[in-house]
Amino acid sequence: MAKEGGFFRMQLQIHSVFIPKPKPKFLFNLKHKKIESFCSTSTLILNSYKPNKPQLVWPSPTDEIPFWNKEFPCSDHMGVDEYDADADVVSNHDHHQLMHITHVTAEMAPIAKVGGLGDVVTGLARASLSCGHTVDIMLPFYECIPRHQITDLALITTFNSYHDGVWIPTEAYRGLVSSIPVIFIQPSNHFFKGKHVYGGSYNELDAYVFFSRACLEWMQVTGTQPDIIHVHEWQTSVLPLLYWDMYHNLSLKKPRIVLSIHNMEHFGECSEQQLSKSGLNGSLYATIDKAVDERTIGHNPERLSLLKGGIVYSNAVVTVSPTYLKETMCSGWLSSTLVSNRHKYVGILNGIDTAIWNPALDIFLPAKFHAKNLEGKKLCKYFVQRGLGLASSDSALDMQTKVPLVVCITRLVAQKGLHLIIHAMKRVEQLGGKMIILGKAPDGNIQREFEGLANLHNEGPSIRILLMYSEELSHMLYAAADMVFVPSMYEPCGLAQMIGMRYGAVPVVRKTGGLADTVFDMDDPQNQEKANGFVFEGIDETSLDGALYRAFSYFKDNPNKWNNIVKKIMEIDNSWNNTAGKYIELYSSIKANVN
């Protein structure tokens, strides 16, 4: 363990400062059943649908405020017949002792969500809470976090945490996000400042190394000792090293560490000097059996991988689907490390948070629906198409809903199969369908390419490319879609296909990773009981064409069979109900094996 002068020279102050939450603004007036519309006067009002419900105001692409940016109610159970929608409640596992579980993460939905990591952290935390466990999430207090989405936010602790030879004054806040306790870590320096979760003007690796140590420091100065510390991705992979080689030798004795790898694409590559900023001696980890990046052996200088170090030092390592576990042990430079640690490496399929993703209660939908009543889905489809200019005001609802709508919601990165997404736009149009793409590219060249495609297609009758991310719009698109398209080159788990099914969108996917564990082809005679989508295996356009053709043929030629598929997939349980128990069993097993 690295020695540091003044390790205990810190001041602990406990605060009870309450920061009030702004009062929510409502679009719907539930008492008087009115809609306050910000739409332009060109929008039409549907008077014939459910006269006892609020009138539905059709959006227009010429509206001053896009329909997904308008204000939504904080809660709304209107728009669907009385129905016992399955909430994401997990039965208590009596044979397991209740535990205290702390997630340390760079993302959390909905307040700091960039990708699926945020969804998984929130969903797993909520499911574990439902089992009766004590759960909290530790998250950087990014400047961009919308504070009005945090309930009962209060400053609870001020303390100092070490970084690069300096003890940095740091504040810890506590609040509730989606009813989940969250501890926000806010250093007094420039870390985590900026308009976005990632991409600030600070060094991100330095910031997350600081955050990882600050979380342990907070536990030490407050006497908090969870049973399980669950870290996620490279951003917090240094925490297991800090725990076992520093804090476990001080006062933190109880916790055991679980590392989740959501995507093996990012390794947390760093230098010995950068790791040393944490207070550890970085040179001690530059060995094959610890954290050296094998790709750099023989280079000057050699590099370290925080993710590899986290794999070696954690009590258990989880990846997010059984198929991805097999793939990662067979390819990639980390495969040898994973194989040598296979005794503690497990694949547990992600779930989706069905409290957030529930078409029967979703506050973002213009009409609610469920598997026993799909009328609301038709309205959602027409609503979205009207708002994006894919359906005109004089077109009949029935006519528009008979044209297949394909939706692709994704980050625009190479992993997601960009060449297949581009090809699908052309192929869907040729097949007589419509397609909407929602996402943005972190790479400027890719962003510019898709901007060119948007300029080419967005005024046409069939394709819309929306280069942004909107949580509200993503809910609407899943509800509107007939098919959800996920053509990934590799996909550790994938949530889009599961969310799509929850909303009655039939998945069209490439067979890889978690997609192979959740989507089974309609024409596979060996999997007819599980059949729930259309699967292709190749990375070429011809393979994709075959899957799209089959999907469109089912939609157009067998409408009754298609409706049965939609009802079937909506009733598949991809919630955390199925997977939270596996995490609890894993937590219990490593808690029991205390050395």
Buried (B, 14 or more C-beta within 10 A) or exposed (E): BBEBEEBEEBEEEEEEEEEEBEEEEBBBEEEEEEBEBBBEEEBBEBEEBBEEEBBBBBBBBEBEEBBBEBEBBEEBBBBBEEBEBBEBBBEEBEEBEEBBBBBBBBBBBBBBBBBBBBBBBBBBBBBBBBBBBBBBBBBBBBBBBEBEBBEEBEBBBBBBBBBBEEBBBBBBBBBBBBEBBBBBBBBEBEBBBBEEBBEBEBBBBBBBBBBBBBBBBBBBBBEBBBBBBBBBBBBBBBBBBBBBBBBBEEEBEBBBBBBBBBBBEBBBBBBBEBBBBBBBBBEBBBEEEBBBBBBBEEEEEBBBBBBBBBBBBBBBBBBBBBBBBBBBBEEBBBBEBBEEBEEBBBBBBBBBBBBBBBBBBBBBBBBBBBBEEBBBBBBBBBBBBBBBBBBEEEBEBEEBBEBBBBBBBBBBBEBBBBBBBBBBBEBBBEBEBBBBBBBBBEEEEBBEBBEEBBEEBBEEEBBBBBBEBBEBBBBBBBBBBBBBBBBBBBBBBBBBBBBBBBBBBBBBBBBBBBBBBBBBBBEEEEEEEEBBBBBBEEBEBEBBBEBBBBBBEBBBEEEEEBEEBBBBBBEBEBBBBBBBBBBBBBBBBBBEEEE
